[in-house]
Amino acid sequence: MKMRFLMFVLLGISLVSCSDYQKLLKSTDYELKWTKANEYYEQKNYSKAIYLLEELQSIHKGTDRAEQTLFMLANAYYNSKDYISASHYFEVYYKTYPKGIFTEDCRFLSGKAAYLDSPDPRLTQEETVKAMDQLNVFLDYYPESDKKEEVTNMLTELQEKLVYKQLLNCRLYYNLGNYLGNNYESCIITANNTLLDYPVSKYREELSFLILKSRYMLAVNSLDHLKVDRYRAAMDEYYSYINEYPKGGYVKEAENILKECKKIIKD
């Protein structure tokens, strides 16, 4: 009985609280709304703060409270994990107030919000590129910032995501083989372009080995008059791989490819 009574009391308090909040939303007492928005913000009740701040940003436009309101709104979205809205409002802030109190923080948090919203590598990576652009711009503006190391780490992680996206494409091309076209050639082109664009990556070795395997498979599946040249190209790729990764994870497979190539190419 006591537990049930307590539940009814809590429910009643909740309903009264919701009712008061609804009245506040409909109110035209903007001073009260500002006071309550700050209270909710300090209490980390960001969802309630956001509704009030969304309205107050237009009310406060052109006043001494405008900067603070816009920053609080962006930060409330950020702490609510709505990174798309957060990045947008941080960007609005630093474009509106290029020398504002919170400009450096907003440039940083706009990029970080975009970083946190970056999608899975299997999906389109437009947001990842956008995040990298924003973080690079931050470093351009604040090269000596104490956030430099964190930004650099985020950029490295985002870059690796782009490389991994291309690696997935290369794996797919290789696995498709000659299905509906010369996918080995597509694998080679994609991997080479990725290595040119991102020469430093933890996926570099696998990309290099995929080029070697694809060149070998191109040779295996070639017409007779093309075989010798393509086996030679595969052997050249073997030496490129083994020189860079003499103790790499694919050395045994690479050695087997070389043996098969030497059966055709007899110097």
DRENDRENDREN-624609 format. One record per residue (C-alpha): x negated, y, z. Coordinates in steps of 0.05 Angstrom, whole numbers, plus 32768, in hexadecimal, padded with zeros to 4 digits. Layout:
BEGIN
<atom c1="X" c2="Y" c3="Z"/>
...
***
This chain:
BEGIN
<atom c1="8000" c2="8000" c3="8000"/>
<atom c1="7FC8" c2="8030" c3="8012"/>
<atom c1="7FA5" c2="8022" c3="7FD0"/>
<atom c1="7FE5" c2="802E" c3="7FA9"/>
<atom c1="7FF1" c2="806F" c3="7FCF"/>
<atom c1="7FAB" c2="8086" c3="7FC0"/>
<atom c1="7FB5" c2="8077" c3="7F76"/>
<atom c1="7FF4" c2="80A1" c3="7F75"/>
<atom c1="7FD0" c2="80DB" c3="7F97"/>
<atom c1="7F97" c2="80D9" c3="7F65"/>
<atom c1="7FC8" c2="80D5" c3="7F2B"/>
<atom c1="7FED" c2="8111" c3="7F46"/>
<atom c1="7FAD" c2="8139" c3="7F4D"/>
<atom c1="7F9A" c2="8126" c3="7F06"/>
<atom c1="7FDE" c2="813C" c3="7EEA"/>
<atom c1="7FDB" c2="817E" c3="7F0F"/>
<atom c1="7F94" c2="8189" c3="7EF5"/>
<atom c1="7FA9" c2="817A" c3="7EAD"/>
<atom c1="7FE5" c2="81A8" c3="7EB5"/>
<atom c1="7FB8" c2="81E1" c3="7ECE"/>
<atom c1="7F88" c2="81D6" c3="7E95"/>
<atom c1="7FC0" c2="81D8" c3="7E61"/>
<atom c1="7FD8" c2="8219" c3="7E7F"/>
<atom c1="7F92" c2="8234" c3="7E7C"/>
<atom c1="7F8C" c2="8223" c3="7E32"/>
<atom c1="7FCD" c2="8249" c3="7E23"/>
<atom c1="7FB9" c2="8284" c3="7E4D"/>
<atom c1="7FA2" c2="82C7" c3="7E31"/>
<atom c1="7F79" c2="82D5" c3="7E6F"/>
<atom c1="7F35" c2="82D0" c3="7E4C"/>
<atom c1="7F0F" c2="82E5" c3="7E8A"/>
<atom c1="7F2C" c2="82A9" c3="7EAF"/>
<atom c1="7F1D" c2="827D" c3="7E73"/>
<atom c1="7ED4" c2="8294" c3="7E74"/>
<atom c1="7ECF" c2="8286" c3="7EBE"/>
<atom c1="7EED" c2="8241" c3="7EB7"/>
<atom c1="7EC3" c2="8231" c3="7E79"/>
<atom c1="7E84" c2="823F" c3="7EA1"/>
<atom c1="7E9E" c2="8214" c3="7EDA"/>
<atom c1="7EAD" c2="81DA" c3="7EAD"/>
<atom c1="7E6A" c2="81E2" c3="7E8B"/>
<atom c1="7E44" c2="81E2" c3="7ECD"/>
<atom c1="7E6C" c2="81A5" c3="7EE3"/>
<atom c1="7E58" c2="8183" c3="7EA1"/>
<atom c1="7EA1" c2="817D" c3="7E8F"/>
<atom c1="7E8E" c2="818E" c3="7E48"/>
<atom c1="7ECE" c2="8178" c3="7E25"/>
<atom c1="7EF7" c2="81AB" c3="7E4C"/>
<atom c1="7EC2" c2="81E0" c3="7E44"/>
<atom c1="7EC1" c2="81D6" c3="7DF9"/>
<atom c1="7F0B" c2="81E7" c3="7DEF"/>
<atom c1="7F02" c2="8228" c3="7E15"/>
<atom c1="7EC0" c2="823B" c3="7DF5"/>
<atom c1="7EDA" c2="822F" c3="7DAF"/>
<atom c1="7F0F" c2="8264" c3="7DBB"/>
<atom c1="7EE1" c2="8293" c3="7DE2"/>
<atom c1="7EAB" c2="8295" c3="7DAC"/>
<atom c1="7ED9" c2="82BE" c3="7D80"/>
<atom c1="7EF3" c2="82E7" c3="7DBB"/>
<atom c1="7EAC" c2="82F7" c3="7DD1"/>
<atom c1="7E91" c2="8306" c3="7D8B"/>
<atom c1="7E6C" c2="8349" c3="7D8D"/>
<atom c1="7E69" c2="834A" c3="7DD9"/>
<atom c1="7E31" c2="833D" c3="7E0A"/>
<atom c1="7E4D" c2="82F8" c3="7E16"/>
<atom c1="7E4B" c2="82E1" c3="7DCD"/>
<atom c1="7E05" c2="82C1" c3="7DCF"/>
<atom c1="7E12" c2="829C" c3="7E10"/>
<atom c1="7E55" c2="8283" c3="7DF8"/>
<atom c1="7E3A" c2="8268" c3="7DB6"/>
<atom c1="7DFF" c2="8246" c3="7DD8"/>
<atom c1="7E2B" c2="8226" c3="7E0D"/>
<atom c1="7E5B" c2="820D" c3="7DD8"/>
<atom c1="7E22" c2="81ED" c3="7DAF"/>
<atom c1="7E03" c2="81CF" c3="7DEE"/>
<atom c1="7E46" c2="81B4" c3="7E06"/>
<atom c1="7E4F" c2="8190" c3="7DC3"/>
<atom c1="7E07" c2="8176" c3="7DC9"/>
<atom c1="7E11" c2="815B" c3="7E0F"/>
<atom c1="7E53" c2="813B" c3="7DF7"/>
<atom c1="7E2A" c2="8116" c3="7DC2"/>
<atom c1="7E50" c2="8138" c3="7D8A"/>
<atom c1="7E0F" c2="8145" c3="7D65"/>
<atom c1="7E2D" c2="815D" c3="7D24"/>
<atom c1="7E53" c2="8195" c3="7D46"/>
<atom c1="7E18" c2="81A4" c3="7D73"/>
<atom c1="7DE7" c2="81AB" c3="7D39"/>
<atom c1="7E19" c2="81D8" c3="7D15"/>
<atom c1="7E22" c2="8208" c3="7D4F"/>
<atom c1="7DD8" c2="820A" c3="7D61"/>
<atom c1="7DCC" c2="821D" c3="7D18"/>
<atom c1="7E02" c2="8252" c3="7D1B"/>
<atom c1="7DE0" c2="826E" c3="7D59"/>
<atom c1="7D9A" c2="8275" c3="7D3D"/>
<atom c1="7DB3" c2="8291" c3="7CFB"/>
<atom c1="7DDF" c2="82C4" c3="7D20"/>
<atom c1="7DA9" c2="82D5" c3="7D54"/>
<atom c1="7D65" c2="82C9" c3="7D33"/>
<atom c1="7D43" c2="82EB" c3="7D6F"/>
<atom c1="7D75" c2="82D5" c3="7DA3"/>
<atom c1="7D68" c2="82BD" c3="7DEA"/>
<atom c1="7D75" c2="8274" c3="7DD6"/>
<atom c1="7D5C" c2="8275" c3="7D8F"/>
<atom c1="7D20" c2="8247" c3="7D9A"/>
<atom c1="7D4B" c2="8216" c3="7DC1"/>
<atom c1="7D81" c2="8217" c3="7D8C"/>
<atom c1="7D51" c2="8209" c3="7D53"/>
<atom c1="7D34" c2="81CF" c3="7D7A"/>
<atom c1="7D77" c2="81B3" c3="7D91"/>
<atom c1="7D96" c2="81BA" c3="7D4C"/>
<atom c1="7D5F" c2="818E" c3="7D30"/>
<atom c1="7D62" c2="815E" c3="7D6A"/>
<atom c1="7DAE" c2="8157" c3="7D63"/>
<atom c1="7DA5" c2="8148" c3="7D19"/>
<atom c1="7D6F" c2="8115" c3="7D2C"/>
<atom c1="7D9E" c2="80F3" c3="7D5E"/>
<atom c1="7DD4" c2="80F1" c3="7D28"/>
<atom c1="7DA5" c2="80D2" c3="7CF4"/>
<atom c1="7DC7" c2="8094" c3="7CD8"/>
<atom c1="7DB2" c2="804B" c3="7CD4"/>
<atom c1="7D7C" c2="8040" c3="7C9D"/>
<atom c1="7DAD" c2="8016" c3="7C75"/>
<atom c1="7DD9" c2="8053" c3="7C6B"/>
<atom c1="7DCD" c2="8092" c3="7C42"/>
<atom c1="7D96" c2="80BC" c3="7C62"/>
<atom c1="7DAC" c2="8103" c3="7C52"/>
<atom c1="7DB4" c2="8114" c3="7C9C"/>
<atom c1="7D6F" c2="80F8" c3="7CAA"/>
<atom c1="7D51" c2="8126" c3="7C76"/>
<atom c1="7D78" c2="8161" c3="7C93"/>
<atom c1="7D5E" c2="8151" c3="7CD8"/>
<atom c1="7D16" c2="814F" c3="7CBF"/>
<atom c1="7D20" c2="8192" c3="7C9B"/>
<atom c1="7D3A" c2="81B3" c3="7CDB"/>
<atom c1="7D02" c2="8196" c3="7D06"/>
<atom c1="7CCD" c2="81AB" c3="7CD4"/>
<atom c1="7CE9" c2="81F2" c3="7CD3"/>
<atom c1="7CE7" c2="81F2" c3="7D1F"/>
<atom c1="7C9C" c2="81E3" c3="7D1C"/>
<atom c1="7C92" c2="821A" c3="7CE8"/>
<atom c1="7CB3" c2="824C" c3="7D17"/>
<atom c1="7C94" c2="8232" c3="7D58"/>
<atom c1="7C52" c2="820E" c3="7D47"/>
<atom c1="7C3A" c2="8215" c3="7D8F"/>
<atom c1="7C7B" c2="8200" c3="7DB1"/>
<atom c1="7C78" c2="81D2" c3="7DED"/>
<atom c1="7CAB" c2="81A8" c3="7DC7"/>
<atom c1="7C79" c2="819C" c3="7D8E"/>
<atom c1="7C68" c2="8155" c3="7DA3"/>
<atom c1="7CB1" c2="8140" c3="7DAA"/>
<atom c1="7CC2" c2="815E" c3="7D66"/>
<atom c1="7C86" c2="813B" c3="7D46"/>
<atom c1="7C9D" c2="80F9" c3="7D63"/>
<atom c1="7CE3" c2="8103" c3="7D49"/>
<atom c1="7CC9" c2="8114" c3="7D04"/>
<atom c1="7C9E" c2="80D4" c3="7D04"/>
<atom c1="7CDA" c2="80AA" c3="7D17"/>
<atom c1="7D06" c2="80CA" c3="7CE2"/>
<atom c1="7CD1" c2="80C0" c3="7CAD"/>
<atom c1="7CCA" c2="8077" c3="7CC0"/>
<atom c1="7D15" c2="8071" c3="7CB7"/>
<atom c1="7D10" c2="808B" c3="7C70"/>
<atom c1="7CD6" c2="805C" c3="7C61"/>
<atom c1="7CFD" c2="8021" c3="7C7E"/>
<atom c1="7D39" c2="8034" c3="7C52"/>
<atom c1="7D0B" c2="802E" c3="7C15"/>
<atom c1="7CED" c2="7FED" c3="7C30"/>
<atom c1="7D33" c2="7FD0" c3="7C34"/>
<atom c1="7D3D" c2="7FE3" c3="7BEB"/>
<atom c1="7CFB" c2="7FC3" c3="7BD8"/>
<atom c1="7D0D" c2="7F82" c3="7BFC"/>
<atom c1="7D50" c2="7F82" c3="7BD7"/>
<atom c1="7D2F" c2="7F8C" c3="7B93"/>
<atom c1="7CFD" c2="7F55" c3="7BA1"/>
<atom c1="7D33" c2="7F24" c3="7BB8"/>
<atom c1="7D5D" c2="7F34" c3="7B7A"/>
<atom c1="7D23" c2="7F21" c3="7B4E"/>
<atom c1="7D39" c2="7F1E" c3="7B05"/>
<atom c1="7D83" c2="7F21" c3="7B16"/>
<atom c1="7DA3" c2="7F53" c3="7AE6"/>
<atom c1="7D61" c2="7F72" c3="7AD4"/>
<atom c1="7D18" c2="7F78" c3="7AE7"/>
<atom c1="7D1F" c2="7F85" c3="7B32"/>
<atom c1="7CD6" c2="7F74" c3="7B3F"/>
<atom c1="7CC2" c2="7FB2" c3="7B17"/>
<atom c1="7CF5" c2="7FDB" c3="7B40"/>
<atom c1="7CD6" c2="7FC0" c3="7B80"/>
<atom c1="7C90" c2="7FD5" c3="7B69"/>
<atom c1="7CA6" c2="801B" c3="7B54"/>
<atom c1="7CCE" c2="8027" c3="7B95"/>
<atom c1="7C96" c2="800E" c3="7BC2"/>
<atom c1="7C61" c2="8036" c3="7B9E"/>
<atom c1="7C8A" c2="8076" c3="7BA1"/>
<atom c1="7C97" c2="806A" c3="7BEB"/>
<atom c1="7C4D" c2="8061" c3="7BF9"/>
<atom c1="7C3E" c2="80A2" c3="7BD4"/>
<atom c1="7C73" c2="80C8" c3="7BF9"/>
<atom c1="7C63" c2="80AA" c3="7C3D"/>
<atom c1="7C1B" c2="8092" c3="7C3D"/>
<atom c1="7C1B" c2="8089" c3="7C89"/>
<atom c1="7C4F" c2="8058" c3="7CA1"/>
<atom c1="7C55" c2="8019" c3="7CCB"/>
<atom c1="7C77" c2="7FFA" c3="7C8E"/>
<atom c1="7C3D" c2="8008" c3="7C5F"/>
<atom c1="7C21" c2="7FC1" c3="7C61"/>
<atom c1="7C62" c2="7F9F" c3="7C4F"/>
<atom c1="7C6E" c2="7FD0" c3="7C16"/>
<atom c1="7C29" c2="7FC2" c3="7BFC"/>
<atom c1="7C34" c2="7F77" c3="7C00"/>
<atom c1="7C77" c2="7F7C" c3="7BDD"/>
<atom c1="7C53" c2="7F9E" c3="7BA3"/>
<atom c1="7C22" c2="7F64" c3="7BA0"/>
<atom c1="7C59" c2="7F2F" c3="7BA2"/>
<atom c1="7C82" c2="7F54" c3="7B6E"/>
<atom c1="7C47" c2="7F59" c3="7B3F"/>
<atom c1="7C3A" c2="7F0F" c3="7B47"/>
<atom c1="7C83" c2="7EFE" c3="7B39"/>
<atom c1="7C82" c2="7F2C" c3="7AFC"/>
<atom c1="7C48" c2="7F03" c3="7AE2"/>
<atom c1="7C69" c2="7EC0" c3="7AF1"/>
<atom c1="7CA8" c2="7ED5" c3="7ACB"/>
<atom c1="7C85" c2="7EF7" c3="7A91"/>
<atom c1="7C83" c2="7EE4" c3="7A48"/>
<atom c1="7C43" c2="7EC1" c3="7A35"/>
<atom c1="7C23" c2="7EFC" c3="7A13"/>
<atom c1="7C2D" c2="7F26" c3="7A52"/>
<atom c1="7C17" c2="7EF4" c3="7A86"/>
<atom c1="7BCB" c2="7EFF" c3="7A87"/>
<atom c1="7BD1" c2="7F4B" c3="7A90"/>
<atom c1="7C06" c2="7F43" c3="7AC6"/>
<atom c1="7BDE" c2="7F0E" c3="7AEC"/>
<atom c1="7BA2" c2="7F3D" c3="7AEA"/>
<atom c1="7BCE" c2="7F75" c3="7B06"/>
<atom c1="7BE4" c2="7F47" c3="7B3E"/>
<atom c1="7B9C" c2="7F36" c3="7B4E"/>
<atom c1="7B8A" c2="7F80" c3="7B4F"/>
<atom c1="7BC4" c2="7F8B" c3="7B80"/>
<atom c1="7BA9" c2="7F52" c3="7BAB"/>
<atom c1="7B66" c2="7F75" c3="7BB2"/>
<atom c1="7B88" c2="7FB7" c3="7BC2"/>
<atom c1="7BB0" c2="7F95" c3="7BF9"/>
<atom c1="7B77" c2="7F6C" c3="7C16"/>
<atom c1="7B47" c2="7FA7" c3="7C17"/>
<atom c1="7B79" c2="7FD0" c3="7C40"/>
<atom c1="7B92" c2="7F96" c3="7C6B"/>
<atom c1="7B5A" c2="7F62" c3="7C71"/>
<atom c1="7B7C" c2="7F46" c3="7CAF"/>
<atom c1="7BC3" c2="7F57" c3="7C9B"/>
<atom c1="7C02" c2="7F30" c3="7CAA"/>
<atom c1="7C09" c2="7F18" c3="7C62"/>
<atom c1="7BC1" c2="7F02" c3="7C54"/>
<atom c1="7BD1" c2="7EB8" c3="7C4D"/>
<atom c1="7C09" c2="7EC5" c3="7C1B"/>
<atom c1="7BDC" c2="7EF6" c3="7BF6"/>
<atom c1="7BA4" c2="7EC2" c3="7BF1"/>
<atom c1="7BD6" c2="7E8F" c3="7BD5"/>
<atom c1="7BEB" c2="7EC2" c3="7BA0"/>
<atom c1="7BA2" c2="7ECD" c3="7B8E"/>
<atom c1="7B97" c2="7E82" c3="7B85"/>
<atom c1="7BD2" c2="7E7D" c3="7B56"/>
<atom c1="7BBA" c2="7EB9" c3="7B2E"/>
<atom c1="7B75" c2="7E9A" c3="7B27"/>
<atom c1="7B93" c2="7E5B" c3="7B09"/>
<atom c1="7BA9" c2="7E87" c3="7ACE"/>
<atom c1="7B70" c2="7EBA" c3="7ACE"/>
<atom c1="7B2F" c2="7E94" c3="7AC9"/>
<atom c1="7AF4" c2="7EC4" c3="7AC9"/>
***
